[in-house]
């Protein structure tokens, strides 16, 4: 059974749409919404193994320069 997690993303001012376009290229993202509040984007990801969450963040998310901060929330049930 795949593991799911929500990732909250804070972007640089005025760069949210640019980040959305980059995130749409990531196949592990199953849902993406632009939101209001302290974070700008929330995505739901699905990966086969717990270690893949870290790998995805380190290799894909951190390579998007307009992302300031992320918070990862793995689904437990």
C-alpha angles and dihedrals in degrees: 000000000000121000119239131205138172117226120200113205131199114198136194113271111279094008102092096104091048090053091047090056091051093046092052087068092063109094095200090067108097098175134016127187133175107225140183125242133053090334127053103202136027122196132184115215133191121202134167098235137026091242089059090068091063092042091052092050095046098043104034113017097043090053091065103090096201092062110100101178142354134198118200120208113185115208111243101186 
